[in-house]
Amino acid sequence: MSTTRTILYICATVLLLGGSEAFTAPPSSNIRSSLVSSTACNVVAEAVSPLYASNANELLPMRRGSSVAFITPFTQDNKIHESEIRQLIRWHVESGTDNLCLLGTTAEAACLTMEERARIITIGVEEAKGKVPLLIGTGTINPVHVKEMTMQAKDLGADAALVVAPYYVKPPQRCLVQHMIDAADWDLLPIVMYNIPGRSVVDMTDESLAQCAEHPNIVGLKDATGDLSRVQRFRQLHSDPNFLLYSGDDSTSCEFINQGGDGCISVTANIVPDRMHEIMTLQERSQATALDAPLQQLHADLFSDANPMPAKWVMEQMGLLSSAQCRKPLDRMDAALEPALRQAMQNDNCYNTT
C-alpha cells in the first residue's frame, strides 16, 4: 500500500472510532507533536511535502567564527533565484564560512512568503546540512508567528533559530525577557538572541540578556550595539564559556573577538567569506587586526545605503549575482554611491570587479 493510501486509511479509521476528538494530543506531548496531531486532517498534504525532513533532529551545534548574514538573490521578475542561492551556499562551504545565517534582515526576510522561506531553508539543508550549521532568522513582533517560523525551520532541518528583540512596539525589559524565554521554552531549536537597538528601538540590557542566557535552550547572542564594553560586562554576569557571543557590527567585529567574543554574523562575509573566517578564527590577534584593517572602508560602505542594497551591488559587480535588485520597499543602491564602493572593492582586492 502506498504511503498516501496508508495515511488516508489511518485518518478514516481514527475519525470513525473517535471523531475529531481522537486527534487531541495528550497533555504530555511536546509542541511539535501537538501541531502534528491538531493538523491531522491535513496529513496527506503534509506527507507529500518536505515539511518533515528526515534530518530535522540532527542538530549541528553553532560554531565560533564567521557567520554570513546571507543575502537573498532575486531574478529579474522578482522571484527567489534558487540556482544562485545554491551556488552561493556552495561557495561559503568551500570558503570556510563557519555558520550560515539564512533569512535574517540582510536576506530581506520580512518580504518573503512562508513558501519562499521553505524553499530557501530546503536549499540550505540540501547544500550544507551536516557541513555548516544553519541558523535561521525566525524573529518578529508576534510570538505566534515566531513560533510558526521556528517550527517550519526545525521541520525542514535547520540547526538553530535567530530571534530578534520585538521591534516597533517597544516592550519593557520584563517583556523582552519573556519573549526570549517563550521561544526557548517551545524546545524547537537552540535560540540565538538578537539585540539590535538601532532597528528594534529597544535595547536588551546586559542583565536581561544574562537572565535569558541561563535557559539551556538559549545558546548565543548576536550583539549589534557596536558597544565593545558590553562583551566583558555580559561575561561577568554570565560566565559560561560555551555561551556564544557574536558581533553584529562588521566594523568592530575584530575587536569584539579581542574583547572576549566568539565570532560575528557578518554582511561583509557575503563579499569576502574566506577573509572574514580567517579574521574571526586567527589565534594571533595582531595578525587578525592587520588583516581586518584594509576591510574597514568596505565594512562602512556596505552600510552607505540601506542594507542589503550596497552588498548586492558589490556582489553583482563581482559576478556573484545576476541582479542587485532588492524587493520593495528597497530598490537598487543609489548610483551616486558606486564610485566609493568600487574604490573600497579595489582596496580590498575583491576579485572580478569591473
BALOBA-1460 file (C-alpha; in Angstrom, 3 decimals):
// residues 354
<rec num="1" residu="m" x="0.000" y="0.000" z="0.000"/>
<rec num="2" residu="s" x="1.382" y="3.471" z="-0.859"/>
<rec num="3" residu="t" x="2.258" y="5.952" z="1.887"/>
<rec num="4" residu="t" x="-0.594" y="8.276" z="0.916"/>
<rec num="5" residu="r" x="-3.198" y="5.456" z="0.849"/>
<rec num="6" residu="t" x="-1.932" y="4.197" z="4.203"/>
<rec num="7" residu="i" x="-2.306" y="7.637" z="5.777"/>
<rec num="8" residu="l" x="-5.802" y="8.032" z="4.299"/>
<rec num="9" residu="y" x="-6.764" y="4.675" z="5.810"/>
<rec num="10" residu="i" x="-5.438" y="5.675" z="9.236"/>
<rec num="11" residu="c" x="-7.240" y="9.023" z="9.139"/>
<rec num="12" residu="a" x="-10.528" y="7.372" z="8.189"/>
<rec num="13" residu="t" x="-10.165" y="4.766" z="10.925"/>
<rec num="14" residu="v" x="-9.415" y="7.348" z="13.615"/>
<rec num="15" residu="l" x="-12.356" y="9.511" z="12.526"/>
<rec num="16" residu="l" x="-14.705" y="6.535" z="12.662"/>
<rec num="17" residu="l" x="-13.501" y="5.462" z="16.098"/>
<rec num="18" residu="g" x="-13.240" y="8.762" z="17.864"/>
<rec num="19" residu="g" x="-14.289" y="11.667" z="15.691"/>
<rec num="20" residu="s" x="-12.317" y="14.905" z="15.775"/>
<rec num="21" residu="e" x="-11.523" y="14.440" z="19.483"/>
<rec num="22" residu="a" x="-9.326" y="11.489" z="18.564"/>
<rec num="23" residu="f" x="-6.772" y="13.959" z="17.230"/>
<rec num="24" residu="t" x="-6.329" y="15.706" z="20.548"/>
<rec num="25" residu="a" x="-2.747" y="15.388" z="21.784"/>
<rec num="26" residu="p" x="-2.193" y="14.040" z="25.301"/>
<rec num="27" residu="p" x="-1.089" y="16.611" z="27.890"/>
<rec num="28" residu="s" x="2.476" y="15.254" z="27.886"/>
<rec num="29" residu="s" x="3.015" y="15.814" z="24.140"/>
<rec num="30" residu="n" x="5.557" y="18.421" z="23.099"/>
<rec num="31" residu="i" x="4.633" y="21.383" z="20.936"/>
<rec num="32" residu="r" x="5.755" y="19.824" z="17.683"/>
<rec num="33" residu="s" x="3.736" y="16.645" z="18.422"/>
<rec num="34" residu="s" x="0.724" y="18.773" z="19.301"/>
<rec num="35" residu="l" x="0.948" y="20.584" z="15.976"/>
<rec num="36" residu="v" x="1.109" y="17.326" z="14.041"/>
<rec num="37" residu="s" x="-1.846" y="15.901" z="15.988"/>
<rec num="38" residu="s" x="-4.009" y="19.013" z="15.722"/>
<rec num="39" residu="t" x="-3.480" y="19.187" z="11.964"/>
<rec num="40" residu="a" x="-4.027" y="15.519" z="11.227"/>
<rec num="41" residu="c" x="-6.803" y="16.300" z="8.753"/>
<rec num="42" residu="n" x="-4.100" y="17.797" z="6.538"/>
<rec num="43" residu="v" x="-1.782" y="14.831" z="6.992"/>
<rec num="44" residu="v" x="-1.971" y="13.691" z="3.363"/>
<rec num="45" residu="a" x="-0.850" y="17.063" z="2.058"/>
<rec num="46" residu="e" x="1.944" y="17.183" z="4.640"/>
<rec num="47" residu="a" x="3.089" y="13.657" z="3.776"/>
<rec num="48" residu="v" x="3.965" y="14.635" z="0.220"/>
<rec num="49" residu="s" x="5.632" y="17.913" z="1.237"/>
<rec num="50" residu="p" x="9.207" y="18.390" z="2.527"/>
<rec num="51" residu="l" x="7.950" y="19.836" z="5.836"/>
<rec num="52" residu="y" x="9.083" y="16.891" z="7.961"/>
<rec num="53" residu="a" x="12.705" y="16.480" z="6.931"/>
<rec num="54" residu="s" x="14.342" y="13.173" z="7.759"/>
<rec num="55" residu="n" x="17.356" y="15.020" z="9.202"/>
<rec num="56" residu="a" x="15.350" y="17.555" z="11.200"/>
<rec num="57" residu="n" x="16.584" y="16.232" z="14.556"/>
<rec num="58" residu="e" x="20.272" y="16.037" z="13.594"/>
<rec num="59" residu="l" x="21.353" y="19.373" z="15.005"/>
<rec num="60" residu="l" x="24.838" y="20.656" z="14.246"/>
<rec num="61" residu="p" x="25.966" y="22.906" z="17.126"/>
<rec num="62" residu="m" x="26.680" y="26.552" z="16.352"/>
<rec num="63" residu="r" x="30.375" y="27.324" z="15.912"/>
<rec num="64" residu="r" x="32.701" y="30.136" z="16.791"/>
<rec num="65" residu="g" x="33.945" y="32.176" z="13.842"/>
<rec num="66" residu="s" x="32.359" y="33.920" z="10.861"/>
<rec num="67" residu="s" x="28.659" y="33.540" z="10.174"/>
<rec num="68" residu="v" x="27.435" y="35.049" z="6.918"/>
<rec num="69" residu="a" x="24.280" y="37.152" z="7.075"/>
<rec num="70" residu="f" x="23.217" y="35.581" z="3.794"/>
<rec num="71" residu="i" x="21.550" y="37.740" z="1.137"/>
<rec num="72" residu="t" x="18.586" y="36.509" z="-0.923"/>
<rec num="73" residu="p" x="19.174" y="36.701" z="-4.691"/>
<rec num="74" residu="f" x="16.167" y="37.574" z="-6.842"/>
<rec num="75" residu="t" x="15.529" y="37.073" z="-10.537"/>
<rec num="76" residu="q" x="14.653" y="39.920" z="-12.893"/>
<rec num="77" residu="d" x="10.962" y="39.070" z="-12.391"/>
<rec num="78" residu="n" x="11.321" y="39.281" z="-8.591"/>
<rec num="79" residu="k" x="11.317" y="35.572" z="-7.762"/>
<rec num="80" residu="i" x="13.897" y="33.980" z="-5.471"/>
<rec num="81" residu="h" x="16.850" y="32.888" z="-7.592"/>
<rec num="82" residu="e" x="17.226" y="29.293" z="-6.482"/>
<rec num="83" residu="s" x="20.279" y="28.413" z="-8.552"/>
<rec num="84" residu="e" x="22.202" y="31.455" z="-7.265"/>
<rec num="85" residu="i" x="21.228" y="30.630" z="-3.669"/>
<rec num="86" residu="r" x="22.600" y="27.153" z="-4.228"/>
<rec num="87" residu="q" x="25.827" y="28.424" z="-5.828"/>
<rec num="88" residu="l" x="26.428" y="30.943" z="-3.048"/>
<rec num="89" residu="i" x="25.924" y="28.363" z="-0.306"/>
<rec num="90" residu="r" x="28.425" y="26.053" z="-2.009"/>
<rec num="91" residu="w" x="30.894" y="28.954" z="-2.215"/>
<rec num="92" residu="h" x="30.519" y="29.631" z="1.510"/>
<rec num="93" residu="v" x="31.045" y="25.986" z="2.388"/>
<rec num="94" residu="e" x="34.214" y="25.941" z="0.267"/>
<rec num="95" residu="s" x="35.398" y="29.298" z="1.682"/>
<rec num="96" residu="g" x="35.299" y="28.193" z="5.300"/>
<rec num="97" residu="t" x="32.247" y="30.145" z="6.488"/>
<rec num="98" residu="d" x="31.584" y="28.799" z="9.986"/>
<rec num="99" residu="n" x="27.787" y="29.271" z="10.169"/>
<rec num="100" residu="l" x="25.152" y="30.139" z="7.564"/>
<rec num="101" residu="c" x="22.599" y="32.677" z="8.806"/>
<rec num="102" residu="l" x="19.649" y="32.495" z="6.407"/>
<rec num="103" residu="l" x="16.506" y="34.644" z="6.431"/>
<rec num="104" residu="g" x="17.780" y="37.480" z="8.589"/>
<rec num="105" residu="t" x="17.448" y="41.216" z="7.952"/>
<rec num="106" residu="t" x="20.109" y="41.105" z="5.223"/>
<rec num="107" residu="a" x="18.066" y="38.383" z="3.495"/>
<rec num="108" residu="e" x="15.031" y="40.720" z="3.241"/>
<rec num="109" residu="a" x="13.131" y="38.073" z="5.176"/>
<rec num="110" residu="a" x="10.287" y="40.450" z="6.023"/>
<rec num="111" residu="c" x="9.395" y="40.497" z="2.313"/>
<rec num="112" residu="l" x="9.395" y="36.716" z="1.829"/>
<rec num="113" residu="t" x="6.404" y="34.392" z="1.987"/>
<rec num="114" residu="m" x="6.359" y="31.251" z="4.106"/>
<rec num="115" residu="e" x="6.593" y="29.237" z="0.885"/>
<rec num="116" residu="e" x="9.698" y="31.161" z="-0.190"/>
<rec num="117" residu="r" x="11.213" y="30.726" z="3.264"/>
<rec num="118" residu="a" x="10.619" y="26.984" z="2.970"/>
<rec num="119" residu="r" x="12.423" y="26.823" z="-0.384"/>
<rec num="120" residu="i" x="15.435" y="28.768" z="0.905"/>
<rec num="121" residu="i" x="15.740" y="26.614" z="4.033"/>
<rec num="122" residu="t" x="15.335" y="23.455" z="1.965"/>
<rec num="123" residu="i" x="18.122" y="24.522" z="-0.410"/>
<rec num="124" residu="g" x="20.305" y="25.322" z="2.596"/>
<rec num="125" residu="v" x="19.668" y="21.866" z="4.034"/>
<rec num="126" residu="e" x="20.346" y="20.181" z="0.695"/>
<rec num="127" residu="e" x="23.646" y="22.000" z="0.208"/>
<rec num="128" residu="a" x="25.035" y="22.435" z="3.710"/>
<rec num="129" residu="k" x="23.323" y="20.179" z="6.244"/>
<rec num="130" residu="g" x="25.964" y="18.455" z="8.347"/>
<rec num="131" residu="k" x="28.725" y="20.645" z="6.875"/>
<rec num="132" residu="v" x="27.913" y="24.108" z="8.239"/>
<rec num="133" residu="p" x="25.369" y="24.936" z="10.970"/>
<rec num="134" residu="l" x="22.181" y="26.522" z="9.589"/>
<rec num="135" residu="l" x="20.952" y="29.447" z="11.697"/>
<rec num="136" residu="i" x="17.523" y="30.656" z="10.539"/>
<rec num="137" residu="g" x="16.048" y="34.060" z="11.328"/>
<rec num="138" residu="t" x="12.617" y="33.470" z="12.869"/>
<rec num="139" residu="g" x="12.119" y="36.670" z="14.862"/>
<rec num="140" residu="t" x="9.305" y="39.183" z="14.511"/>
<rec num="141" residu="i" x="6.856" y="41.107" z="16.719"/>
<rec num="142" residu="n" x="4.117" y="38.494" z="17.039"/>
<rec num="143" residu="p" x="5.175" y="35.448" z="19.122"/>
<rec num="144" residu="v" x="2.642" y="33.298" z="17.264"/>
<rec num="145" residu="h" x="4.445" y="33.971" z="14.002"/>
<rec num="146" residu="v" x="7.848" y="33.476" z="15.667"/>
<rec num="147" residu="k" x="6.659" y="30.037" z="16.735"/>
<rec num="148" residu="e" x="5.289" y="29.245" z="13.279"/>
<rec num="149" residu="m" x="8.545" y="30.190" z="11.558"/>
<rec num="150" residu="t" x="10.671" y="28.358" z="14.139"/>
<rec num="151" residu="m" x="8.604" y="25.193" z="13.737"/>
<rec num="152" residu="q" x="8.994" y="25.416" z="9.977"/>
<rec num="153" residu="a" x="12.757" y="25.853" z="10.320"/>
<rec num="154" residu="k" x="13.028" y="22.861" z="12.653"/>
<rec num="155" residu="d" x="10.887" y="20.597" z="10.492"/>
<rec num="156" residu="l" x="12.903" y="21.449" z="7.387"/>
<rec num="157" residu="g" x="16.208" y="20.600" z="9.055"/>
<rec num="158" residu="a" x="17.654" y="23.837" z="10.485"/>
<rec num="159" residu="d" x="20.137" y="23.775" z="13.366"/>
<rec num="160" residu="a" x="19.262" y="26.938" z="15.334"/>
<rec num="161" residu="a" x="16.961" y="29.969" z="15.282"/>
<rec num="162" residu="l" x="17.896" y="33.662" z="15.462"/>
<rec num="163" residu="v" x="15.215" y="35.584" z="17.397"/>
<rec num="164" residu="v" x="15.319" y="39.375" z="17.336"/>
<rec num="165" residu="a" x="14.003" y="41.602" z="20.112"/>
<rec num="166" residu="p" x="10.477" y="42.654" z="19.059"/>
<rec num="167" residu="y" x="10.720" y="45.879" z="17.104"/>
<rec num="168" residu="y" x="8.432" y="48.938" z="16.840"/>
<rec num="169" residu="v" x="6.223" y="48.124" z="19.868"/>
<rec num="170" residu="k" x="8.994" y="48.927" z="22.397"/>
<rec num="171" residu="p" x="8.421" y="46.234" z="25.055"/>
<rec num="172" residu="p" x="9.831" y="46.849" z="28.548"/>
<rec num="173" residu="q" x="12.670" y="44.669" z="29.770"/>
<rec num="174" residu="r" x="10.447" y="42.093" z="31.521"/>
<rec num="175" residu="c" x="8.547" y="41.546" z="28.248"/>
<rec num="176" residu="l" x="11.734" y="41.272" z="26.214"/>
<rec num="177" residu="v" x="12.980" y="38.600" z="28.603"/>
<rec num="178" residu="q" x="9.689" y="36.717" z="28.422"/>
<rec num="179" residu="h" x="9.717" y="36.850" z="24.617"/>
<rec num="180" residu="m" x="13.086" y="35.081" z="24.523"/>
<rec num="181" residu="i" x="12.192" y="32.626" z="27.286"/>
<rec num="182" residu="d" x="8.989" y="31.693" z="25.444"/>
<rec num="183" residu="a" x="10.947" y="30.935" z="22.269"/>
<rec num="184" residu="a" x="13.318" y="28.754" z="24.274"/>
<rec num="185" residu="d" x="10.518" y="27.021" z="26.195"/>
<rec num="186" residu="w" x="8.985" y="25.768" z="22.943"/>
<rec num="187" residu="d" x="12.007" y="23.446" z="22.787"/>
<rec num="188" residu="l" x="12.093" y="23.530" z="18.993"/>
<rec num="189" residu="l" x="15.606" y="24.740" z="18.168"/>
<rec num="190" residu="p" x="18.541" y="26.247" z="20.047"/>
<rec num="191" residu="i" x="17.978" y="30.012" z="20.232"/>
<rec num="192" residu="v" x="20.442" y="32.789" z="19.422"/>
<rec num="193" residu="m" x="19.116" y="36.098" z="20.737"/>
<rec num="194" residu="y" x="19.486" y="39.192" z="18.557"/>
<rec num="195" residu="n" x="19.860" y="42.590" z="20.209"/>
<rec num="196" residu="i" x="19.844" y="45.417" z="17.662"/>
<rec num="197" residu="p" x="18.518" y="48.641" z="19.204"/>
<rec num="198" residu="g" x="19.236" y="50.611" z="16.034"/>
<rec num="199" residu="r" x="16.432" y="48.710" z="14.292"/>
<rec num="200" residu="s" x="14.215" y="47.472" z="17.117"/>
<rec num="201" residu="v" x="14.313" y="50.741" z="19.124"/>
<rec num="202" residu="v" x="14.688" y="48.673" z="22.299"/>
<rec num="203" residu="d" x="17.962" y="47.647" z="23.906"/>
<rec num="204" residu="m" x="18.011" y="44.497" z="25.992"/>
<rec num="205" residu="t" x="20.189" y="45.266" z="28.990"/>
<rec num="206" residu="d" x="23.107" y="43.040" z="29.905"/>
<rec num="207" residu="e" x="21.168" y="41.936" z="32.977"/>
<rec num="208" residu="s" x="18.169" y="40.928" z="30.845"/>
<rec num="209" residu="l" x="20.367" y="39.078" z="28.370"/>
<rec num="210" residu="a" x="22.207" y="37.265" z="31.166"/>
<rec num="211" residu="q" x="18.888" y="36.237" z="32.686"/>
<rec num="212" residu="c" x="17.818" y="34.746" z="29.348"/>
<rec num="213" residu="a" x="21.194" y="33.062" z="28.884"/>
<rec num="214" residu="e" x="20.520" y="30.876" z="31.924"/>
<rec num="215" residu="h" x="17.947" y="28.978" z="29.854"/>
<rec num="216" residu="p" x="19.555" y="25.794" z="28.488"/>
<rec num="217" residu="n" x="17.957" y="26.283" z="25.054"/>
<rec num="218" residu="i" x="19.429" y="29.771" z="24.606"/>
<rec num="219" residu="v" x="22.928" y="29.218" z="23.252"/>
<rec num="220" residu="g" x="24.111" y="32.585" z="21.978"/>
<rec num="221" residu="l" x="23.671" y="36.291" z="21.390"/>
<rec num="222" residu="k" x="24.121" y="38.459" z="18.328"/>
<rec num="223" residu="d" x="25.093" y="41.876" z="19.700"/>
<rec num="224" residu="a" x="24.627" y="44.617" z="17.122"/>
<rec num="225" residu="t" x="25.040" y="47.524" z="19.539"/>
<rec num="226" residu="g" x="28.625" y="48.245" z="18.483"/>
<rec num="227" residu="d" x="29.455" y="48.842" z="22.169"/>
<rec num="228" residu="l" x="32.576" y="46.761" z="22.798"/>
<rec num="229" residu="s" x="32.457" y="47.327" z="26.550"/>
<rec num="230" residu="r" x="29.370" y="45.135" z="26.745"/>
<rec num="231" residu="v" x="31.326" y="41.959" z="25.958"/>
<rec num="232" residu="q" x="33.128" y="41.943" z="29.287"/>
<rec num="233" residu="r" x="30.074" y="43.222" z="31.182"/>
<rec num="234" residu="f" x="27.998" y="40.346" z="29.863"/>
<rec num="235" residu="r" x="30.734" y="37.789" z="30.588"/>
<rec num="236" residu="q" x="30.849" y="38.978" z="34.189"/>
<rec num="237" residu="l" x="27.109" y="38.395" z="34.517"/>
<rec num="238" residu="h" x="27.096" y="35.080" z="32.644"/>
<rec num="239" residu="s" x="30.397" y="33.260" z="32.733"/>
<rec num="240" residu="d" x="29.524" y="30.078" z="30.815"/>
<rec num="241" residu="p" x="32.382" y="29.783" z="28.267"/>
<rec num="242" residu="n" x="30.154" y="27.751" z="25.947"/>
<rec num="243" residu="f" x="27.656" y="30.594" z="25.543"/>
<rec num="244" residu="l" x="28.437" y="32.154" z="22.152"/>
<rec num="245" residu="l" x="28.766" y="35.916" z="21.675"/>
<rec num="246" residu="y" x="28.551" y="37.094" z="18.055"/>
<rec num="247" residu="s" x="29.139" y="40.639" z="16.879"/>
<rec num="248" residu="g" x="26.505" y="42.061" z="14.558"/>
<rec num="249" residu="d" x="28.658" y="45.061" z="13.661"/>
<rec num="250" residu="d" x="31.280" y="44.374" z="10.987"/>
<rec num="251" residu="s" x="33.357" y="47.480" z="11.695"/>
<rec num="252" residu="t" x="34.031" y="46.411" z="15.286"/>
<rec num="253" residu="s" x="33.822" y="42.619" z="14.934"/>
<rec num="254" residu="c" x="37.584" y="42.020" z="15.004"/>
<rec num="255" residu="e" x="37.986" y="43.943" z="18.259"/>
<rec num="256" residu="f" x="34.843" y="42.202" z="19.556"/>
<rec num="257" residu="i" x="36.830" y="38.952" z="19.404"/>
<rec num="258" residu="n" x="39.777" y="40.608" z="21.123"/>
<rec num="259" residu="q" x="37.467" y="41.603" z="23.987"/>
<rec num="260" residu="g" x="36.262" y="38.037" z="24.511"/>
<rec num="261" residu="g" x="33.646" y="37.458" z="21.824"/>
<rec num="262" residu="d" x="33.326" y="34.308" z="19.769"/>
<rec num="263" residu="g" x="32.593" y="35.494" z="16.230"/>
<rec num="264" residu="c" x="30.411" y="37.627" z="14.023"/>
<rec num="265" residu="i" x="27.239" y="37.468" z="11.942"/>
<rec num="266" residu="s" x="28.538" y="39.460" z="9.033"/>
<rec num="267" residu="v" x="27.322" y="41.301" z="5.946"/>
<rec num="268" residu="t" x="30.922" y="41.648" z="4.731"/>
<rec num="269" residu="a" x="31.190" y="37.849" z="4.721"/>
<rec num="270" residu="n" x="28.922" y="37.890" z="1.652"/>
<rec num="271" residu="i" x="31.833" y="39.547" z="-0.192"/>
<rec num="272" residu="v" x="34.998" y="38.050" z="1.346"/>
<rec num="273" residu="p" x="33.956" y="34.932" z="3.288"/>
<rec num="274" residu="d" x="37.442" y="33.415" z="3.433"/>
<rec num="275" residu="r" x="38.957" y="36.556" z="4.926"/>
<rec num="276" residu="m" x="36.176" y="37.000" z="7.468"/>
<rec num="277" residu="h" x="36.650" y="33.392" z="8.552"/>
<rec num="278" residu="e" x="40.366" y="33.984" z="8.994"/>
<rec num="279" residu="i" x="39.896" y="37.262" z="10.883"/>
<rec num="280" residu="m" x="37.441" y="35.650" z="13.277"/>
<rec num="281" residu="t" x="39.460" y="32.492" z="13.949"/>
<rec num="282" residu="l" x="43.131" y="33.526" z="13.937"/>
<rec num="283" residu="q" x="44.718" y="32.791" z="17.297"/>
<rec num="284" residu="e" x="47.300" y="35.529" z="16.750"/>
<rec num="285" residu="r" x="45.006" y="38.527" z="17.154"/>
<rec num="286" residu="s" x="47.536" y="41.083" z="15.934"/>
<rec num="287" residu="q" x="47.534" y="39.265" z="12.588"/>
<rec num="288" residu="a" x="43.741" y="39.318" z="12.569"/>
<rec num="289" residu="t" x="43.715" y="43.067" z="13.218"/>
<rec num="290" residu="a" x="46.180" y="43.619" z="10.365"/>
<rec num="291" residu="l" x="44.020" y="41.509" z="8.053"/>
<rec num="292" residu="d" x="40.885" y="43.423" z="9.050"/>
<rec num="293" residu="a" x="42.363" y="46.901" z="8.597"/>
<rec num="294" residu="p" x="42.053" y="47.016" z="4.764"/>
<rec num="295" residu="l" x="38.407" y="45.938" z="5.093"/>
<rec num="296" residu="q" x="37.358" y="48.853" z="7.289"/>
<rec num="297" residu="q" x="36.261" y="51.025" z="4.368"/>
<rec num="298" residu="l" x="34.271" y="48.165" z="2.880"/>
<rec num="299" residu="h" x="32.654" y="47.435" z="6.261"/>
<rec num="300" residu="a" x="31.491" y="51.057" z="6.390"/>
<rec num="301" residu="d" x="30.484" y="51.460" z="2.746"/>
<rec num="302" residu="l" x="28.312" y="48.345" z="2.818"/>
<rec num="303" residu="f" x="26.026" y="50.443" z="5.031"/>
<rec num="304" residu="s" x="26.243" y="53.654" z="2.985"/>
<rec num="305" residu="d" x="22.720" y="52.863" z="1.774"/>
<rec num="306" residu="a" x="20.057" y="50.630" z="3.318"/>
<rec num="307" residu="n" x="21.265" y="47.056" z="3.820"/>
<rec num="308" residu="p" x="21.475" y="44.907" z="1.686"/>
<rec num="309" residu="m" x="21.457" y="47.242" z="-1.328"/>
<rec num="310" residu="p" x="25.219" y="48.004" z="-1.265"/>
<rec num="311" residu="a" x="26.154" y="44.353" z="-0.622"/>
<rec num="312" residu="k" x="24.035" y="43.211" z="-3.544"/>
<rec num="313" residu="w" x="25.581" y="45.827" z="-5.821"/>
<rec num="314" residu="v" x="29.102" y="44.672" z="-4.901"/>
<rec num="315" residu="m" x="28.147" y="41.039" z="-5.460"/>
<rec num="316" residu="e" x="26.715" y="41.922" z="-8.867"/>
<rec num="317" residu="q" x="29.992" y="43.623" z="-9.773"/>
<rec num="318" residu="m" x="31.896" y="40.528" z="-8.643"/>
<rec num="319" residu="g" x="29.754" y="38.277" z="-10.834"/>
<rec num="320" residu="l" x="28.182" y="36.548" z="-7.831"/>
<rec num="321" residu="l" x="24.678" y="37.845" z="-8.610"/>
<rec num="322" residu="s" x="22.916" y="38.403" z="-11.915"/>
<rec num="323" residu="s" x="20.858" y="41.222" z="-10.373"/>
<rec num="324" residu="a" x="21.390" y="43.606" z="-7.454"/>
<rec num="325" residu="q" x="17.665" y="44.263" z="-7.178"/>
<rec num="326" residu="c" x="16.063" y="44.240" z="-3.740"/>
<rec num="327" residu="r" x="12.382" y="43.798" z="-3.028"/>
<rec num="328" residu="k" x="10.199" y="46.792" z="-2.277"/>
<rec num="329" residu="p" x="10.280" y="48.944" z="-0.258"/>
<rec num="330" residu="l" x="14.011" y="48.761" z="-1.092"/>
<rec num="331" residu="d" x="15.430" y="49.065" z="-4.604"/>
<rec num="332" residu="r" x="18.894" y="49.222" z="-6.177"/>
<rec num="333" residu="m" x="21.661" y="51.119" z="-4.434"/>
<rec num="334" residu="d" x="21.909" y="54.849" z="-5.176"/>
<rec num="335" residu="a" x="24.205" y="55.188" z="-8.202"/>
<rec num="336" residu="a" x="25.946" y="58.149" z="-6.565"/>
<rec num="337" residu="l" x="27.491" y="55.717" z="-4.067"/>
<rec num="338" residu="e" x="29.062" y="53.472" z="-6.688"/>
<rec num="339" residu="p" x="32.485" y="55.211" z="-7.029"/>
<rec num="340" residu="a" x="33.238" y="54.958" z="-3.303"/>
<rec num="341" residu="l" x="32.216" y="51.307" z="-3.153"/>
<rec num="342" residu="r" x="34.204" y="50.493" z="-6.283"/>
<rec num="343" residu="q" x="37.263" y="52.053" z="-4.654"/>
<rec num="344" residu="a" x="36.675" y="50.033" z="-1.474"/>
<rec num="345" residu="m" x="36.473" y="46.876" z="-3.581"/>
<rec num="346" residu="q" x="39.783" y="47.665" z="-5.256"/>
<rec num="347" residu="n" x="41.440" y="48.484" z="-1.935"/>
<rec num="348" residu="d" x="40.310" y="45.157" z="-0.530"/>
<rec num="349" residu="n" x="41.241" y="43.117" z="-3.597"/>
<rec num="350" residu="c" x="37.690" y="41.956" z="-4.306"/>
<rec num="351" residu="y" x="38.082" y="39.854" z="-7.399"/>
<rec num="352" residu="n" x="36.154" y="40.006" z="-10.688"/>
<rec num="353" residu="t" x="35.468" y="43.728" z="-10.283"/>
<rec num="354" residu="t" x="34.837" y="45.873" z="-13.333"/>
